[in-house]
Amino acid sequence: MNIAITFRQMDATEAMRAYATDKIGKVQKFLRQPMKGHVTLSAEKRIHTAEVDVHSGSEHYHATEKSEDMYASIDKVIDKVERQIREHHGVASARKKGAERASERLITDETGEE
């Protein structure tokens, strides 16, 4: 697991870095391969933006979130990435199950049994 954090237009605090690293590290449990993550945290006036890119094998996930609190932005953006990963794995498993069912039907049709 490799995580890079970039701060733009704000001070880089160790607490913020540790919080973002901890949160993005929990995403690894949803992935099958080791991940590389890049987190960009920026502040512009009162708007705090958190942007996350996650690469795991050939899979790529990206999310952005803005709010008035940086910690809330990080929480929301992690929720978005987790949702993307769950949806992707749900589609992949549905495709796999559909292929298995189709092959079972093909075998049943060839043998003439029901």
N, C-alpha and C positions, 0 to 999 in steps of 0.2 A: 504494500500500500504506500503510495507516494502522493503526498498532499502539499501543494504550494499555495501560499496565501499572499495576495497582493493588496496593499492598502493604497487608496488614492484619495488625496485631499483630506486626509485625517491622520491622526497620530496612531502609530502601530503600538498597541498595548499588548502585553503578554496575556492578560486576561481574555481579551478579544480573540487573540490567536489560539489560545487553548480551547476556548469555547467552540470556535469554528472547526478546529481540528477534531475535537471530540464528536461533534455532531456529524460531520461528513464521514468520519471513521465508522459510524454505526451503519452507514449505507452499505458497507462491504458485506454484511451478512445476507443481503438480498442478491448479491452478484455471485456468479459461478467462477469467475476468473479474478485475479488480482486487479485492483483498480488504480488509476491515476486520476487525481482530482486537482482542479484548480479553482480556488475561491478568490473572487475579487470583491473587496469591501470598499465602498466609497461613500462620501458624504458631500452633499451640495446643499448649502443652507440648512434647512431642517429635514431634508429628505435623505434617508439612509438607504443605500442600495446594496443588496447582496446578490452576486451572480456566481453560479456554480456550473462547472463543466466536469463531467465524470466520463472517463473512458475505461472500459473493461473489455478486453479482447476486441471484437469488432463492434461492440455496442457503444453508443454515445448518447449521453443524456445532458440536457442543458436547461437551466431555469434561472429566472430573474425575479426579484421581489423588491418592492420599495415600501417603506413605511417611515414613521417618525422615530422609531427605536431600532437600533442596529440588531439587538438580540432578537427582537420580533421578526425582523427581516430574515435573519439566519434561520430561525425556526420555520418560517413559512416556506422559504426556498428549499429547505431539506424535505419538507412535506411534499412539495411539488416533484422533486426528484424521486422520492420513494414511490409516489403514485405512478410516475412514468415507468419505473422499473417493474412495479407490480403489473401494470397493464401490459407491458411488453412480454413478461413471462406468462401472463394469462393467455395472450394471443398465441405465443409459441407453443404452449402446452395444448391449447385447443386445436391448433394445426396438427400437432403430433397425434392427438387422440382421434381427430378426424381421419388422418391417414391410416391409423390402425383399424378403425371401423370400416373404412373403405376396403382395406385388404381382407378383412374378415368376410365382408359381403362378397368379395370376388371369389374367395375360396369356397364359400357356401354355394354360390351360383355355379361354379365349376363342378362341384360334386353332386349338385342337385338335391342336397339335403336342406332341410329347414329347421 
